[in-house]
Amino acid sequence: MQPNIGTGLGWMAWTWQTALFFGVIALLLVLMAVWEARRPGGGERRGVLGLTTTRGDRLFISLLTAGYVHLLWLAFFGTPLWGASALALVLAALIFRFV
């Protein structure tokens, strides 16, 4: 394995995909903080599953769902994971709308 010296991430043995993944998670947290600052509270609501959730809860459920979708996709279909990513985004939208 070659060190990734050009991006400054070689000391962590990260690939650009790993850095992008954690960057997206950080961006989501920042966006959620901005959303909360602009519209405080967000109002808890009771969804289809009978759970009372906040925006942060729905983000967490979406991230867990995405992880499981990708693992199941790998188990049944292998790579590439574009289909799993698209399915995870659709499920995240549904979770934010109905859960």
Backbone as a printed PyTorch tensor [residue, N CA C, xyz], in Angstrom:
tensor([[[  0.8410,  -1.1820,   0.0000],
         [  0.0000,   0.0000,   0.0000],
         [  0.8840,   1.2430,   0.0000]],

        [[  0.5940,   2.1500,  -0.8970],
         [  1.3860,   3.3660,  -1.0010],
         [  0.8580,   4.4180,  -0.0360]],

        [[  1.7730,   5.1410,   0.6110],
         [  1.3000,   6.2270,   1.4740],
         [  0.6870,   7.3370,   0.6310]],

        [[ -0.3280,   7.9610,   1.1600],
         [ -1.0410,   9.0290,   0.4730],
         [ -0.4400,  10.3710,   0.8970]],

        [[  0.7380,  10.6870,   0.3700],
         [  1.4890,  11.8570,   0.8140],
         [  0.9190,  13.1470,   0.2380]],

        [[  0.4000,  13.0940,  -0.9780],
         [ -0.0570,  14.2980,  -1.6620],
         [ -1.2110,  15.0110,  -0.9880]],

        [[ -2.0650,  14.3080,  -0.2800],
         [ -3.2270,  14.9380,   0.3260],
         [ -3.0200,  15.2820,   1.7870]],

        [[ -1.9010,  14.8960,   2.3570],
         [ -1.6660,  15.1780,   3.7610],
         [ -2.3520,  14.1990,   4.6890]],

        [[ -2.9580,  13.1430,   4.1410],
         [ -3.6470,  12.1640,   4.9650],
         [ -2.8490,  10.8810,   5.1160]],

        [[ -1.6270,  10.8480,   4.5810],
         [ -0.8160,   9.6390,   4.6110],
         [ -0.4960,   9.1560,   6.0090]],

        [[ -0.3560,  10.0640,   6.9570],
         [ -0.0290,   9.6800,   8.3200],
         [ -1.1570,   8.8950,   8.9680]],

        [[ -2.3790,   8.9930,   8.4370],
         [ -3.5120,   8.2760,   8.9950],
         [ -3.8620,   7.0440,   8.1690]],

        [[ -3.1780,   6.8450,   7.0580],
         [ -3.4480,   5.7410,   6.1440],
         [ -4.8770,   5.7760,   5.6420]],

        [[ -5.4180,   6.9800,   5.4540],
         [ -6.7620,   7.1420,   4.9170],
         [ -6.7020,   7.2370,   3.4050]],

        [[ -7.7690,   6.8090,   2.7750],
         [ -7.9500,   7.0600,   1.3520],
         [ -8.7970,   8.3150,   1.2270]],

        [[ -8.8980,   8.8370,   0.0320],
         [ -9.7230,  10.0340,  -0.1430],
         [-11.1930,   9.7090,   0.1270]],

        [[-11.5980,   8.4650,  -0.1130],
         [-12.9860,   8.0850,   0.1440],
         [-13.2980,   8.1160,   1.6390]],

        [[-12.3450,   7.6770,   2.4490],
         [-12.5370,   7.7050,   3.8970],
         [-12.6180,   9.1380,   4.3930]],

        [[-11.7340,   9.9870,   3.8920],
         [-11.7520,  11.3950,   4.2730],
         [-13.0640,  12.0490,   3.8450]],

        [[-13.5430,  11.7230,   2.6660],
         [-14.8170,  12.2620,   2.1880],
         [-15.9640,  11.8190,   3.0820]],

        [[-15.9710,  10.5460,   3.4790],
         [-17.0140,  10.0200,   4.3550],
         [-17.0900,  10.8190,   5.6510]],

        [[-15.9550,  10.9780,   6.3260],
         [-15.9630,  11.7130,   7.5840],
         [-16.2190,  13.2020,   7.3750]],

        [[-15.7900,  13.7340,   6.2360],
         [-16.1100,  15.1210,   5.9060],
         [-17.5980,  15.3430,   5.7400]],

        [[-18.2690,  14.4000,   5.0990],
         [-19.7260,  14.5010,   4.9240],
         [-20.4350,  14.4220,   6.2730]],

        [[-19.9800,  13.5270,   7.1520],
         [-20.5740,  13.4370,   8.4900],
         [-20.3990,  14.7640,   9.2300]],

        [[-19.2160,  15.3500,   9.1590],
         [-18.9700,  16.6410,   9.8090],
         [-19.8500,  17.7270,   9.2030]],

        [[-19.9820,  17.7230,   7.8860],
         [-20.8340,  18.7040,   7.2160],
         [-22.2930,  18.5480,   7.6420]],

        [[-22.7600,  17.3170,   7.7580],
         [-24.1300,  17.0810,   8.2170],
         [-24.3540,  17.6290,   9.6240]],

        [[-23.3820,  17.4330,  10.4980],
         [-23.5070,  17.9550,  11.8590],
         [-23.5330,  19.4820,  11.8740]],

        [[-22.7050,  20.1060,  11.0330],
         [-22.7030,  21.5650,  10.9400],
         [-24.0420,  22.0550,  10.3900]],

        [[-24.5390,  21.4050,   9.3340],
         [-25.8320,  21.8030,   8.7640],
         [-26.9710,  21.6430,   9.7690]],

        [[-26.9230,  20.5670,  10.5500],
         [-27.9510,  20.3750,  11.5760],
         [-27.8640,  21.4730,  12.6420]],

        [[-26.6560,  21.9020,  13.0030],
         [-26.4800,  22.9740,  13.9810],
         [-27.0220,  24.2950,  13.4330]],

        [[-26.7380,  24.5790,  12.1540],
         [-27.2540,  25.8020,  11.5310],
         [-28.7740,  25.7520,  11.4570]],

        [[-29.3310,  24.6050,  11.0640],
         [-30.7870,  24.4340,  10.9930],
         [-31.4130,  24.6660,  12.3720]],

        [[-30.7870,  24.1370,  13.4090],
         [-31.2990,  24.3110,  14.7680],
         [-31.2070,  25.7650,  15.2080]],

        [[-30.1370,  26.4610,  14.8050],
         [-29.9880,  27.8730,  15.1690],
         [-31.0420,  28.7300,  14.4790]],

        [[-31.3750,  28.4010,  13.2360],
         [-32.3670,  29.1830,  12.4870],
         [-33.8000,  28.8570,  12.8940]],

        [[-34.0670,  27.6000,  13.1640],
         [-35.4120,  27.1590,  13.5750],
         [-35.2810,  26.2940,  14.8220]],

        [[-35.1440,  26.9350,  15.9870],
         [-34.9000,  26.1890,  17.2260],
         [-36.0210,  25.1930,  17.5440]],

        [[-35.6100,  24.1380,  18.2070],
         [-36.5730,  23.1500,  18.6830],
         [-36.8680,  22.0670,  17.6860]],

        [[-37.2820,  22.4430,  16.5290],
         [-37.5840,  21.4620,  15.5000],
         [-38.8110,  20.6390,  15.7910]],

        [[-39.3320,  20.7490,  16.9820],
         [-40.5590,  20.0520,  17.3360],
         [-40.4530,  18.5420,  17.2810]],

        [[-40.4870,  17.9260,  18.4570],
         [-40.5330,  16.4720,  18.4670],
         [-41.8180,  16.0270,  17.8030]],

        [[-41.7580,  14.8840,  17.1450],
         [-42.9780,  14.3570,  16.5440],
         [-42.9940,  12.8480,  16.6360]],

        [[-44.1920,  12.3390,  16.6170],
         [-44.3880,  10.8970,  16.7100],
         [-44.5760,  10.3770,  15.2990]],

        [[-43.7060,   9.4720,  14.9050],
         [-43.7070,   8.9780,  13.5380],
         [-44.4690,   7.6820,  13.3580]],

        [[-44.2770,   7.0840,  12.2010],
         [-44.9570,   5.8590,  11.7960],
         [-44.6680,   4.7160,  12.7680]],

        [[-43.4470,   4.6420,  13.2610],
         [-43.0530,   3.5540,  14.1510],
         [-43.5000,   3.7700,  15.5930]],

        [[-44.1190,   4.8990,  15.8580],
         [-44.5550,   5.2000,  17.2160],
         [-43.4690,   5.8020,  18.0770]],

        [[-42.3460,   6.1490,  17.4690],
         [-41.2430,   6.7700,  18.1940],
         [-41.4030,   8.2840,  18.1860]],

        [[-41.0790,   8.9080,  19.3010],
         [-41.0200,  10.3600,  19.3430],
         [-39.5820,  10.7460,  19.0360]],

        [[-39.3790,  11.4670,  17.9240],
         [-38.0230,  11.7650,  17.4750],
         [-37.8290,  13.2540,  17.2310]],

        [[-36.5750,  13.6740,  17.3290],
         [-36.1700,  15.0290,  16.9710],
         [-35.3810,  14.9350,  15.6670]],

        [[-34.9500,  16.0810,  15.1560],
         [-34.1320,  16.0790,  13.9340],
         [-32.8650,  15.2610,  14.1120]],

        [[-32.2140,  15.4410,  15.2290],
         [-30.9760,  14.7100,  15.4910],
         [-31.2050,  13.2060,  15.5530]],

        [[-32.3200,  12.8070,  16.1630],
         [-32.6560,  11.3780,  16.2040],
         [-32.8420,  10.8280,  14.8030]],

        [[-33.5370,  11.5930,  13.9660],
         [-33.7880,  11.1350,  12.5960],
         [-32.4990,  11.0730,  11.7870]],

        [[-31.5660,  12.0060,  12.0330],
         [-30.2580,  11.9380,  11.3650],
         [-29.5170,  10.6790,  11.8000]],

        [[-29.5220,  10.4010,  13.0960],
         [-28.8400,   9.2200,  13.6140],
         [-29.4500,   7.9400,  13.0320]],

        [[-30.7660,   7.8630,  13.0050],
         [-31.4420,   6.6930,  12.4270],
         [-31.0950,   6.5670,  10.9450]],

        [[-31.0240,   7.6800,  10.2440],
         [-30.6640,   7.6660,   8.8190],
         [-29.2500,   7.1480,   8.6010]],

        [[-28.3080,   7.5860,   9.4440],
         [-26.9230,   7.1340,   9.3070],
         [-26.7870,   5.6430,   9.6160]],

        [[-27.4890,   5.1880,  10.6530],
         [-27.4700,   3.7530,  10.9490],
         [-28.0740,   2.9490,   9.7970]],

        [[-29.1850,   3.4230,   9.2710],
         [-29.8380,   2.7470,   8.1520],
         [-28.9000,   2.6780,   6.9510]],

        [[-28.2170,   3.7820,   6.6630],
         [-27.2800,   3.8040,   5.5330],
         [-26.1670,   2.7780,   5.7240]],

        [[-25.6570,   2.6740,   6.9400],
         [-24.6170,   1.6910,   7.2070],
         [-25.0960,   0.2710,   6.9580]],

        [[-26.2860,  -0.0400,   7.4550],
         [-26.8270,  -1.3870,   7.2620],
         [-27.1760,  -1.6630,   5.8000]],

        [[-27.6880,  -0.6670,   5.1080],
         [-27.9920,  -0.8410,   3.6800],
         [-26.7190,  -1.1680,   2.9090]],

        [[-25.6420,  -0.4660,   3.2040],
         [-24.3780,  -0.7140,   2.5050],
         [-23.8130,  -2.1000,   2.8360]],

        [[-23.9140,  -2.4980,   4.0990],
         [-23.4350,  -3.8420,   4.4580],
         [-24.2550,  -4.9300,   3.7710]],

        [[-25.5720,  -4.7760,   3.7570],
         [-26.4280,  -5.7630,   3.0900],
         [-26.1800,  -5.7790,   1.5900]],

        [[-25.9670,  -4.6080,   1.0110],
         [-25.6750,  -4.5210,  -0.4230],
         [-24.3890,  -5.2870,  -0.7440]],

        [[-23.3740,  -5.0840,   0.0790],
         [-22.1150,  -5.8080,  -0.1290],
         [-22.3230,  -7.3190,  -0.0150]],

        [[-23.1380,  -7.7310,   0.9390],
         [-23.3710,  -9.1610,   1.1500],
         [-24.1010,  -9.7920,  -0.0290]],

        [[-25.0650,  -9.0780,  -0.6030],
         [-25.8990,  -9.6730,  -1.6440],
         [-25.4790,  -9.3260,  -3.0710]],

        [[-24.9130,  -8.1260,  -3.2670],
         [-24.6100,  -7.6830,  -4.6270],
         [-23.1310,  -7.3880,  -4.8650]],

        [[-22.3630,  -7.1480,  -3.8180],
         [-20.9520,  -6.7910,  -3.9750],
         [-20.7890,  -5.3380,  -4.3930]],

        [[-19.6660,  -5.0620,  -5.0100],
         [-19.4010,  -3.6930,  -5.4590],
         [-19.8440,  -3.5410,  -6.8950]],

        [[-20.0660,  -2.3490,  -7.3880],
         [-19.9740,  -1.0300,  -6.7620],
         [-21.1650,  -0.7500,  -5.8490]],

        [[-21.0250,   0.2880,  -5.0320],
         [-22.0320,   0.5990,  -4.0220],
         [-22.9340,   1.7750,  -4.3900]],

        [[-22.9430,   2.1860,  -5.6510],
         [-23.7640,   3.3280,  -6.0500],
         [-25.2430,   3.0660,  -5.7900]],

        [[-25.6890,   1.8560,  -6.0420],
         [-27.0920,   1.5140,  -5.7900],
         [-27.4280,   1.6060,  -4.3180]],

        [[-26.5190,   1.1420,  -3.4620],
         [-26.7350,   1.2260,  -2.0160],
         [-26.7720,   2.6770,  -1.5500]],

        [[-25.9090,   3.4990,  -2.1190],
         [-25.8910,   4.9150,  -1.7440],
         [-27.1870,   5.6030,  -2.1490]],

        [[-27.6710,   5.3130,  -3.3490],
         [-28.9310,   5.9040,  -3.8040],
         [-30.0810,   5.4380,  -2.9140]],

        [[-30.1150,   4.1530,  -2.5940],
         [-31.1590,   3.6200,  -1.7210],
         [-31.0810,   4.2440,  -0.3350]],

        [[-29.8800,   4.4330,   0.1870],
         [-29.7080,   5.0470,   1.5070],
         [-30.2070,   6.4900,   1.5170]],

        [[-29.9730,   7.2370,   0.4370],
         [-30.4700,   8.6200,   0.3560],
         [-31.9950,   8.6640,   0.3050]],

        [[-32.5890,   7.7480,  -0.4470],
         [-34.0560,   7.6840,  -0.5100],
         [-34.6200,   7.3390,   0.8670]],

        [[-34.0150,   6.3590,   1.5310],
         [-34.4790,   5.9790,   2.8650],
         [-34.3090,   7.1150,   3.8710]],

        [[-33.2070,   7.8720,   3.7630],
         [-32.9950,   9.0140,   4.6530],
         [-34.0890,  10.0650,   4.4560]],

        [[-34.4520,  10.3180,   3.2040],
         [-35.5330,  11.2700,   2.9380],
         [-36.8480,  10.7760,   3.5350]],

        [[-37.1220,   9.4900,   3.4070],
         [-38.3380,   8.9230,   3.9840],
         [-38.3100,   8.9720,   5.5160]],

        [[-37.1590,   8.7300,   6.0960],
         [-37.0310,   8.7790,   7.5450],
         [-37.2820,  10.1930,   8.0450]],

        [[-36.7150,  11.1970,   7.3750],
         [-36.9270,  12.5660,   7.8020],
         [-38.3730,  13.0100,   7.5990]],

        [[-39.0510,  12.4120,   6.6510],
         [-40.4380,  12.7860,   6.3800],
         [-41.4350,  12.0700,   7.2810]],

        [[-41.2320,  10.7720,   7.5170],
         [-42.2730,   9.9810,   8.1580],
         [-41.9450,   9.4170,   9.5310]],

        [[-40.6840,   9.4270,   9.9570],
         [-40.3570,   8.8170,  11.2520],
         [-40.2770,   9.8790,  12.3210]]])
